[in-house]
Each structure stands twice: as structure tokens, then as C-alpha cells.
Amino acid sequence: VRFVESGGGLVQPGGSLRISCIVSEITLDLYTMCWIRQQLGKEREGVACISSNDKTTYLGDSVRGRFTIFRENAFNSRSVHLQMTSLRPEDTAQYFCAVAEGPFKAQMLESPTNNFQYWGQGTQVTVSS
């Protein structure tokens, strides 16, 4: 499984940003794609998830109403995007695209490091004036 993440950067509070992840060489029939972030000195936190059949989406309490997750399929790759609006300084983090086999279950986010089999390299989002 190969990942290409993009779209991170510096944005002012209240601004918007979209981060994207293209996943290729994935052979799973049903899987969950998530954005998981890690703030400096903190544990990894599940931000948003979507299942490969689009039947389930999840948004964390801290981002619900401000972030949107959606997917796109191409011939030989899958992509997942996180549209972030009304950004706050506390959204500053390294954002990782991660894939777990099977449909989304909330328990996946209890220990992301252990429950997600595939990880991208991460993209930094910094919200600051």
C-alpha cells in the first residue's frame, strides 16, 4: 500500500485548508480510511473516517461541523480528502492518513497505532496568526 499525502501548510485562525491522501496498491475489499492527527506531546487522535463503501463516516467531537471527509476513486488508486474550515490553533498537528481493514468501528480509534495497518507519512497543519 502506497500513500501520497498533500495539502498541509500554515493557515490563519478561521481559515480553511484541504488535505488529501492518495492510496494505491490497496487490495482490501472493504476498509476504512481515516485522518488521524498527533499534536505535539499528545497521543494520536482520530479526526475523521470513512468506509470504502461510503456507508459510514465519522467526525470527532472537536471537528464536527467544521471538517468534512470525502473519498474519490480512480482507476488504480483511492483518495480521501479532509476539508477543514474555521480552523483553530488547537487544530495544529501532524495529520496522518491511515487505513484499517474492515468497516469503521469506533473501537478502531481507541488505539489507532495498533488498529490501523497502513499509514502515510503525515502532513503538517499549522494554524497560527
Backbone bond lengths (Angstrom), bond angles and torsions (degrees), N, CA, C in turn:
res aa  C-N    CA-C-N  psi(-1)  N-CA   C-N-CA  omega(-1)  CA-C   N-CA-C  phi
1 V - - - 1.469 - - 1.522 107.87 -
2 R 1.302 115.20 130.30 1.471 120.19 -178.58 1.511 109.53 -119.18
3 F 1.326 115.67 142.30 1.451 122.22 -178.46 1.528 110.04 -122.10
4 V 1.326 114.91 141.83 1.459 120.40 167.23 1.519 106.55 -132.91
5 E 1.322 115.63 113.19 1.463 121.34 -179.54 1.520 109.74 -104.95
6 S 1.316 115.47 147.87 1.466 119.24 -178.99 1.516 110.08 -154.97
7 G 1.315 116.00 167.54 1.448 121.68 170.40 1.513 115.82 102.45
8 G 1.307 118.35 -6.43 1.459 118.56 179.33 1.511 111.57 -70.67
9 G 1.335 116.26 170.82 1.447 119.73 178.66 1.515 111.54 160.26
10 L 1.325 114.34 -165.00 1.466 122.54 -179.14 1.520 109.17 -101.11
11 V 1.304 116.83 131.30 1.457 121.76 179.52 1.526 108.46 -140.83
12 Q 1.313 116.12 150.08 1.456 120.81 179.54 1.524 110.51 -79.18
13 P 1.320 117.77 154.22 1.468 120.19 175.33 1.529 110.47 -55.05
14 G 1.322 114.16 137.87 1.455 119.98 -176.82 1.513 113.91 88.76
15 G 1.309 117.09 -9.79 1.454 121.56 -178.28 1.512 113.28 -82.57
16 S 1.336 114.72 -178.50 1.463 121.66 -177.81 1.518 110.26 -126.45
17 L 1.319 114.29 155.59 1.462 120.72 179.44 1.515 107.65 -157.62
18 R 1.330 116.58 145.61 1.458 120.46 173.13 1.524 107.95 -119.15
19 I 1.310 115.72 129.77 1.456 120.92 172.91 1.524 108.48 -112.67
20 S 1.321 114.95 145.61 1.461 120.44 -173.65 1.517 110.95 -131.88
21 C 1.304 114.51 153.53 1.460 121.27 179.34 1.521 107.61 -139.68
22 I 1.319 116.04 122.32 1.465 121.55 174.25 1.518 107.62 -103.65
23 V 1.319 114.94 124.49 1.460 120.92 -178.63 1.520 108.16 -114.54
24 S 1.324 116.65 127.34 1.461 120.23 179.46 1.522 110.06 -127.61
25 E 1.325 114.74 166.20 1.465 122.61 -179.47 1.518 111.63 61.49
26 I 1.323 117.16 31.85 1.459 119.87 176.43 1.518 107.91 -95.15
27 T 1.314 116.67 131.00 1.460 121.40 -175.42 1.523 112.79 -114.41
28 L 1.295 118.01 4.44 1.460 121.63 179.70 1.520 110.23 -71.21
29 D 1.328 117.15 142.57 1.459 120.89 178.45 1.520 111.49 -78.09
30 L 1.313 116.64 -41.48 1.458 121.65 -179.33 1.522 107.51 -134.17
31 Y 1.311 116.32 128.54 1.450 119.05 -176.77 1.525 109.11 -153.62
32 T 1.291 114.68 170.13 1.458 122.32 179.83 1.530 108.64 -120.27
33 M 1.303 115.51 133.70 1.462 121.35 177.11 1.522 107.97 -112.33
34 C 1.300 116.44 130.12 1.459 120.80 -177.14 1.524 111.52 -131.70
35 W 1.309 113.77 155.63 1.457 120.65 164.84 1.532 106.78 -104.06
36 I 1.291 114.53 124.24 1.454 121.35 -178.93 1.521 107.44 -123.82
37 R 1.309 117.10 130.20 1.449 119.09 -176.87 1.524 111.41 -114.42
38 Q 1.319 113.02 155.46 1.463 119.07 176.81 1.514 109.15 -133.78
39 Q 1.304 114.38 113.86 1.450 120.74 177.16 1.519 108.97 -85.77
40 L 1.303 116.23 156.02 1.455 121.46 -175.03 1.518 110.59 -56.52
41 G 1.319 116.49 122.88 1.452 121.52 177.11 1.517 115.41 78.13
42 K 1.323 117.40 8.48 1.455 120.26 -177.87 1.522 111.16 -121.31
43 E 1.334 115.32 167.83 1.454 121.89 177.23 1.533 110.16 -74.54
44 R 1.296 115.58 158.87 1.462 119.91 175.22 1.521 110.36 -65.06
45 E 1.323 115.60 141.73 1.472 122.38 -175.25 1.520 109.82 -128.50
46 G 1.313 116.75 128.49 1.462 120.42 175.69 1.513 110.23 -71.55
47 V 1.306 117.24 125.04 1.465 122.48 -176.72 1.523 110.99 -100.20
48 A 1.332 116.22 -51.98 1.459 120.87 -176.06 1.517 109.36 -155.30
49 C 1.310 115.76 143.66 1.461 121.16 -178.96 1.518 110.23 -140.02
50 I 1.339 114.58 154.67 1.459 120.49 174.41 1.512 107.87 -147.98
51 S 1.331 116.03 139.91 1.451 119.24 179.08 1.530 109.88 -84.70
52 S 1.308 117.07 157.16 1.463 121.20 -174.99 1.519 112.39 -67.62
53 N 1.339 118.35 -20.38 1.466 120.81 176.34 1.527 111.66 -94.54
54 D 1.309 116.47 7.71 1.471 123.06 177.27 1.517 113.64 62.84
55 K 1.317 118.11 13.60 1.463 119.06 -178.23 1.522 112.61 -81.28
56 T 1.310 116.72 -21.20 1.456 119.91 -176.37 1.511 110.78 -134.56
57 T 1.322 115.74 132.16 1.456 121.18 168.31 1.517 108.02 -127.70
58 Y 1.303 114.85 153.24 1.457 121.35 180.00 1.515 108.28 -136.51
59 L 1.316 116.19 138.98 1.461 121.96 172.18 1.524 108.29 -131.79
60 G 1.299 116.53 131.29 1.454 121.15 179.16 1.526 111.59 -64.41
61 D 1.311 116.23 156.00 1.466 121.36 -178.13 1.515 112.11 -56.94
62 S 1.308 116.65 -37.51 1.462 119.52 -174.80 1.526 113.51 -74.52
63 V 1.332 117.56 -13.74 1.470 119.58 -176.94 1.527 112.90 -120.59
64 R 1.320 116.66 -8.24 1.471 119.60 -177.85 1.521 109.94 -60.97
65 G 1.335 115.10 133.22 1.456 120.36 -177.65 1.526 112.77 91.76
66 R 1.339 116.13 -13.40 1.465 119.80 179.80 1.530 111.86 -118.60
67 F 1.320 117.74 -31.40 1.469 122.10 -177.77 1.525 109.61 -111.47
68 T 1.314 115.12 150.77 1.467 122.38 175.51 1.522 108.11 -133.48
69 I 1.332 116.36 137.97 1.460 121.11 176.57 1.527 108.48 -115.62
70 F 1.320 115.90 137.17 1.462 119.13 176.01 1.522 109.07 -150.59
71 R 1.339 114.60 161.60 1.458 121.72 -176.23 1.521 112.09 -119.16
72 E 1.307 114.89 159.50 1.466 122.00 170.64 1.512 107.73 -139.22
73 N 1.326 115.84 145.58 1.466 120.66 176.24 1.517 109.88 -113.56
74 A 1.316 115.93 136.14 1.459 121.82 171.74 1.518 108.19 -120.24
75 F 1.310 116.41 -178.31 1.458 120.10 -174.29 1.517 112.32 -54.73
76 N 1.287 117.79 -50.79 1.453 120.94 -173.03 1.518 112.41 -126.11
77 S 1.308 117.46 21.65 1.459 119.09 -179.70 1.520 109.54 -153.99
78 R 1.297 113.64 164.06 1.461 121.93 176.79 1.517 107.10 -126.60
79 S 1.293 117.38 142.74 1.455 119.42 178.37 1.514 109.65 -129.81
80 V 1.308 114.30 148.80 1.458 121.20 176.51 1.522 107.34 -132.67
81 H 1.325 114.88 136.53 1.452 120.83 -175.65 1.525 109.66 -122.07
82 L 1.310 115.25 148.98 1.456 121.19 174.66 1.524 107.53 -124.18
83 Q 1.312 115.00 109.33 1.457 120.36 176.64 1.513 107.48 -90.83
84 M 1.331 115.91 119.88 1.456 121.53 -175.17 1.521 109.51 -114.85
85 T 1.308 116.76 126.56 1.463 121.61 177.66 1.525 109.29 -125.89
86 S 1.327 115.66 168.10 1.469 121.49 179.62 1.524 111.01 47.85
87 L 1.314 115.60 46.14 1.464 120.31 -175.31 1.522 111.64 -64.92
88 R 1.316 113.56 145.83 1.467 121.86 -178.31 1.534 109.29 -121.53
89 P 1.302 117.61 156.91 1.478 119.19 177.54 1.526 112.48 -55.30
90 E 1.327 117.19 -32.14 1.461 119.76 -179.53 1.525 113.16 -73.47
91 D 1.313 117.88 -5.89 1.462 120.77 173.17 1.530 111.34 -82.85
92 T 1.305 116.57 -7.24 1.460 120.53 178.41 1.516 110.37 -60.56
93 A 1.334 116.27 123.84 1.465 120.95 -176.28 1.519 109.67 -174.77
94 Q 1.317 115.24 169.09 1.466 122.14 166.08 1.526 105.71 -87.39
95 Y 1.321 116.03 124.60 1.458 121.13 -178.33 1.518 108.63 -104.59
96 F 1.334 115.21 125.49 1.457 122.13 -179.37 1.523 110.52 -111.11
97 C 1.307 115.85 137.88 1.451 122.38 169.06 1.527 106.85 -89.51
98 A 1.327 116.90 131.36 1.459 120.12 -177.12 1.519 109.96 -139.49
99 V 1.318 116.02 150.74 1.461 122.35 -178.48 1.520 109.87 -126.87
100 A 1.328 115.02 134.95 1.464 121.47 174.75 1.520 108.76 -125.85
101 E 1.291 117.13 144.71 1.457 121.07 178.26 1.521 109.76 -71.73
102 G 1.346 115.05 141.25 1.454 120.23 175.75 1.519 113.02 95.50
103 P 1.347 115.96 173.41 1.468 120.33 178.95 1.511 111.49 -70.59
104 F 1.329 115.98 163.41 1.453 119.56 -178.51 1.532 110.69 -67.30
105 K 1.307 115.43 135.58 1.449 122.81 170.60 1.518 107.86 -134.74
106 A 1.308 115.58 138.66 1.469 119.36 -176.57 1.530 111.67 -58.04
107 Q 1.331 115.37 -30.00 1.466 119.02 -178.27 1.528 112.15 -63.57
108 M 1.322 116.50 -21.12 1.472 119.81 179.14 1.514 111.15 -57.91
109 L 1.349 115.66 -32.64 1.455 119.85 -173.18 1.518 112.88 -87.17
110 E 1.311 117.68 -3.67 1.457 120.14 178.68 1.520 111.06 -69.01
111 S 1.310 115.15 -32.94 1.464 119.52 177.25 1.523 107.85 -145.10
112 P 1.318 117.09 76.63 1.470 119.47 -173.60 1.529 113.40 -56.02
113 T 1.317 116.51 -40.54 1.463 119.12 -176.95 1.519 111.05 -57.79
114 N 1.324 116.88 -36.47 1.463 120.84 -177.59 1.523 113.28 -86.58
115 N 1.328 117.39 -25.62 1.455 120.19 -170.27 1.517 114.65 -98.74
116 F 1.325 118.03 -12.64 1.460 120.42 178.73 1.524 108.65 -107.28
117 Q 1.328 115.03 127.33 1.452 120.02 -172.37 1.531 112.89 -85.41
118 Y 1.334 116.22 -25.74 1.461 119.55 -174.39 1.523 109.67 -128.94
119 W 1.320 115.86 136.58 1.466 121.73 -175.82 1.525 111.30 -134.00
120 G 1.340 114.03 141.81 1.448 118.70 169.43 1.520 110.95 -82.31
121 Q 1.325 115.49 -179.97 1.463 120.53 -175.22 1.526 112.44 -82.34
122 G 1.332 117.42 -14.08 1.451 121.85 178.83 1.525 112.54 93.78
123 T 1.313 114.62 151.57 1.457 121.34 175.28 1.535 107.98 -136.32
124 Q 1.317 116.04 136.36 1.464 120.96 -174.37 1.522 110.48 -86.42
125 V 1.322 115.20 131.20 1.462 122.12 172.37 1.526 107.32 -118.00
126 T 1.322 115.58 124.22 1.461 121.17 -179.87 1.518 108.71 -123.23
127 V 1.324 115.70 123.49 1.459 121.30 179.43 1.521 107.67 -111.46
128 S 1.329 115.33 110.35 1.450 120.17 -174.25 1.510 110.00 -159.71
129 S 1.313 115.57 148.06 1.462 120.07 175.29 1.527 110.35 -94.53
